[in-house]
Amino acid sequence: MKSATSSPAGRKKDSGPKVVACGDDQILIDFQGQPNPNEATRVLWARLMQHPPFYCREPVAGVATLAVVLNPASRNDEVRQQACDELTALASDAVGIPAGEGAHRVIPVCYASEMAPDLDRVAQLTGLATTEVVRLHQEGRYLAELIGFMPGFAYMSGVDPRLCVPRLPQPRHVVPVGALAITGNQSAIYPTATPGGWNLIGRCPIRLFNPVLNPPCLIQLGDQVQFEAISVAQFDRLWAKR
């Protein structure tokens, strides 16, 4: 007769973050299922940025996961196992720890109709007037949970639940530089022209990514973001200074 501890149903499940090798050159830490997974991700990312282990070439943060890119000399079975063991402990320590506050950014945005081609769509989907859509978005307080997709593209949570709308049925071939967009509970600004399927409700006149600066991205992981509504004339003046 099998004991309870030896049966699959009786085994104690590991409830901590999952840490696994991902190919030969990365280790993936998955915080999904943990309390405040994005906060834990940012805590561990900051720890690895400040005190990188010898095997860590770069930590790459996701919304609820973090990939550790290994240095070329560390891409062997022995070091990968050592890294997995160490990162398991570090990941467990990151759960439940408050992340340090990022910078507070006030970003100017023009919500004028000529710069907001999907404003009417969002109003129709939400049953709100366009002025109410603008007010709710502009009054929001946002958190940069992820920098990705392209340099300087910050995925910011904090969209008012009344403004949560799906992506466009068909993405645009080109989204203009500085377009302010929403989908689901996230908002973002496109730092460069690119295809995209989010709802465009405004436009930002300042540069969010400049490769000659250090750091090149204006919005950093963990930053608190607030949008300031500006007029078309103010937009034009700021755009001229880019």
C-alpha positions as CSV (number, residue, x, y, z in Angstrom):
1,M,0.0,0.0,0.0
2,K,1.4,3.4,-1.0
3,S,1.8,6.0,1.6
4,A,0.1,9.4,1.3
5,T,3.5,11.1,0.8
6,S,4.5,8.9,-2.1
7,S,1.2,9.2,-4.0
8,P,0.8,12.1,-6.5
9,A,-2.2,13.4,-4.6
10,G,-0.3,13.3,-1.3
11,R,2.9,15.0,-2.5
12,K,3.5,18.5,-1.1
13,K,3.4,20.9,-4.1
14,D,6.0,23.5,-4.5
15,S,4.1,26.8,-4.3
16,G,7.1,29.1,-4.9
17,P,8.1,30.8,-8.2
18,K,9.0,28.4,-11.0
19,V,12.7,28.5,-12.2
20,V,13.7,26.6,-15.3
21,A,16.5,26.6,-17.8
22,C,15.2,28.0,-21.1
23,G,17.5,26.8,-23.9
24,D,21.2,27.0,-23.5
25,D,21.6,30.7,-22.7
26,Q,18.7,31.7,-20.5
27,I,16.9,30.9,-17.2
28,L,13.3,31.8,-16.8
29,I,11.7,32.8,-13.5
30,D,7.9,32.6,-13.5
31,F,6.1,34.5,-10.7
32,Q,2.6,33.7,-12.0
33,G,0.4,32.4,-9.2
34,Q,2.4,34.4,-6.6
35,P,1.1,37.4,-4.7
36,N,1.7,40.6,-6.7
37,P,3.7,38.9,-9.5
38,N,4.7,42.0,-11.2
39,E,6.1,43.6,-8.0
40,A,8.1,40.4,-7.3
41,T,9.4,40.6,-10.9
42,R,10.5,44.2,-10.4
43,V,12.1,43.4,-7.0
44,L,14.2,40.6,-8.5
45,W,15.1,42.6,-11.6
46,A,16.4,45.5,-9.4
47,R,18.4,43.0,-7.3
48,L,20.1,41.5,-10.4
49,M,20.7,44.9,-11.9
50,Q,22.4,46.2,-8.7
51,H,24.3,43.0,-7.8
52,P,24.5,40.8,-10.9
53,P,25.8,37.3,-10.3
54,F,28.8,36.2,-12.3
55,Y,26.6,34.1,-14.7
56,C,24.1,36.9,-15.4
57,R,24.7,38.8,-18.6
58,E,21.3,40.7,-18.5
59,P,18.0,40.3,-16.6
60,V,15.0,40.9,-18.9
61,A,11.7,41.6,-17.0
62,G,8.3,40.7,-18.2
63,V,4.9,41.4,-16.6
64,A,5.1,38.3,-14.3
65,T,8.3,36.6,-15.5
66,L,12.0,37.4,-15.7
67,A,14.6,35.9,-18.0
68,V,18.2,35.8,-17.0
69,V,20.5,35.8,-20.0
70,L,23.6,33.9,-19.2
71,N,27.2,35.0,-20.0
72,P,28.7,32.9,-22.7
73,A,31.2,31.3,-20.3
74,S,28.4,30.2,-18.0
75,R,26.4,28.3,-20.6
76,N,27.2,24.8,-19.4
77,D,25.2,22.3,-17.3
78,E,27.1,22.8,-14.1
79,V,26.8,26.6,-14.0
80,R,23.1,26.5,-15.2
81,Q,22.2,24.2,-12.3
82,Q,24.1,26.5,-9.9
83,A,22.3,29.5,-11.3
84,C,18.9,27.8,-11.1
85,D,19.5,26.9,-7.4
86,E,20.6,30.5,-6.6
87,L,17.8,32.1,-8.6
88,T,15.2,29.9,-6.9
89,A,16.3,31.3,-3.5
90,L,16.4,34.9,-4.8
91,A,13.0,34.6,-6.5
92,S,11.4,33.2,-3.3
93,D,12.9,36.1,-1.3
94,A,11.4,38.6,-3.8
95,V,7.9,37.5,-3.2
96,G,6.0,39.8,-0.8
97,I,8.7,42.4,-0.8
98,P,7.6,45.9,-1.7
99,A,9.3,47.2,-4.9
100,G,11.0,50.6,-4.6
101,E,9.1,53.5,-6.0
102,G,10.2,54.5,-9.5
103,A,10.3,58.1,-10.7
104,H,7.1,60.1,-11.1
105,R,6.7,61.1,-14.7
106,V,4.2,63.7,-15.9
107,I,3.7,63.1,-19.7
108,P,2.0,65.7,-21.9
109,V,-0.7,64.3,-24.2
110,C,-3.1,66.0,-26.7
111,Y,-6.5,64.3,-26.8
112,A,-7.8,66.4,-29.7
113,S,-9.9,64.4,-32.1
114,E,-7.5,64.8,-35.0
115,M,-4.8,63.0,-32.8
116,A,-7.2,60.4,-31.4
117,P,-8.6,58.3,-34.3
118,D,-10.1,55.7,-32.0
119,L,-11.6,58.0,-29.4
120,D,-15.1,57.6,-30.9
121,R,-14.7,53.8,-31.0
122,V,-13.7,53.7,-27.3
123,A,-16.7,55.9,-26.4
124,Q,-19.0,53.6,-28.3
125,L,-17.7,50.4,-26.7
126,T,-17.8,51.9,-23.2
127,G,-21.0,53.8,-23.6
128,L,-19.3,57.0,-22.4
129,A,-19.0,60.4,-24.0
130,T,-15.7,61.1,-25.6
131,T,-15.1,63.9,-23.0
132,E,-15.6,61.3,-20.2
133,V,-13.2,58.9,-21.9
134,V,-10.5,61.6,-21.9
135,R,-11.2,62.7,-18.3
136,L,-11.0,59.1,-17.0
137,H,-7.8,58.4,-18.8
138,Q,-6.2,61.7,-17.9
139,E,-7.0,61.3,-14.3
140,G,-5.5,57.8,-14.1
141,R,-2.3,57.0,-12.3
142,Y,-0.2,54.4,-14.2
143,L,2.6,52.0,-13.4
144,A,5.2,50.9,-15.9
145,E,5.1,47.2,-15.5
146,L,7.2,46.3,-18.5
147,I,9.5,47.9,-21.1
148,G,9.3,45.9,-24.3
149,F,8.0,45.3,-27.8
150,M,10.4,48.1,-29.0
151,P,12.9,50.4,-27.2
152,G,11.0,52.8,-24.9
153,F,7.6,51.1,-25.2
154,A,6.2,51.0,-21.6
155,Y,3.3,48.8,-20.8
156,M,1.5,50.8,-18.1
157,S,-1.2,49.3,-16.0
158,G,-3.9,51.4,-14.2
159,V,-6.5,52.1,-16.9
160,D,-9.8,52.8,-15.4
161,P,-12.0,49.6,-15.6
162,R,-14.6,51.6,-17.4
163,L,-12.1,52.2,-20.3
164,C,-11.0,48.6,-20.7
165,V,-11.6,47.8,-24.4
166,P,-10.3,45.1,-26.8
167,R,-7.7,45.7,-29.5
168,L,-8.7,46.8,-33.0
169,P,-10.2,44.0,-35.1
170,Q,-7.4,44.7,-37.7
171,P,-4.1,46.3,-36.6
172,R,-2.9,49.4,-38.4
173,H,0.1,49.1,-40.7
174,V,1.6,52.2,-39.2
175,V,0.9,53.8,-35.9
176,P,2.4,57.4,-35.7
177,V,5.2,58.3,-33.4
178,G,3.9,59.4,-30.0
179,A,0.5,57.8,-30.4
180,L,-1.2,57.3,-27.0
181,A,-3.0,54.0,-26.9
182,I,-5.1,51.8,-24.6
183,T,-6.3,48.2,-24.6
184,G,-7.5,46.1,-21.7
185,N,-6.1,47.5,-18.4
186,Q,-3.0,48.9,-20.1
187,S,-1.9,52.2,-21.7
188,A,1.2,52.9,-23.8
189,I,2.8,55.5,-26.0
190,Y,4.4,54.4,-29.3
191,P,8.0,55.8,-29.3
192,T,8.5,55.1,-33.0
193,A,6.3,54.5,-36.0
194,T,5.3,50.8,-36.1
195,P,2.3,48.5,-36.9
196,G,0.0,48.2,-33.9
197,G,-3.5,47.2,-32.9
198,W,-4.2,49.3,-29.8
199,N,-6.9,52.0,-29.6
200,L,-5.4,55.5,-30.3
201,I,-6.9,58.2,-28.1
202,G,-4.2,60.9,-28.1
203,R,-0.7,61.8,-29.0
204,C,2.4,62.7,-27.0
205,P,4.8,65.4,-28.5
206,I,8.0,64.5,-26.5
207,R,10.6,61.8,-27.3
208,L,10.3,58.7,-25.1
209,F,13.4,57.0,-26.6
210,N,16.7,58.7,-27.5
211,P,19.7,56.4,-28.0
212,V,22.2,59.2,-27.3
213,L,20.9,59.6,-23.7
214,N,21.7,57.5,-20.7
215,P,19.3,55.9,-20.0
216,P,17.8,56.1,-23.5
217,C,14.2,55.5,-22.3
218,L,12.4,58.3,-20.5
219,I,10.0,55.8,-18.8
220,Q,11.8,53.2,-16.7
221,L,10.5,49.9,-15.2
222,G,8.5,50.8,-12.1
223,D,8.0,54.5,-12.9
224,Q,4.7,56.1,-11.9
225,V,3.1,57.9,-14.8
226,Q,0.5,60.7,-15.0
227,F,-0.8,62.2,-18.2
228,E,-1.3,66.0,-18.6
229,A,-3.8,67.1,-21.2
230,I,-2.5,69.8,-23.5
231,S,-3.9,71.8,-26.4
232,V,-3.0,71.3,-30.1
233,A,-1.0,74.6,-29.9
234,Q,1.0,73.3,-27.0
235,F,1.5,70.0,-28.8
236,D,2.9,71.8,-31.8
237,R,5.3,73.9,-29.7
238,L,6.6,70.8,-27.8
239,W,6.8,68.7,-31.0
240,A,9.0,71.4,-32.6
241,K,11.5,71.0,-29.8
242,R,11.9,67.2,-30.3
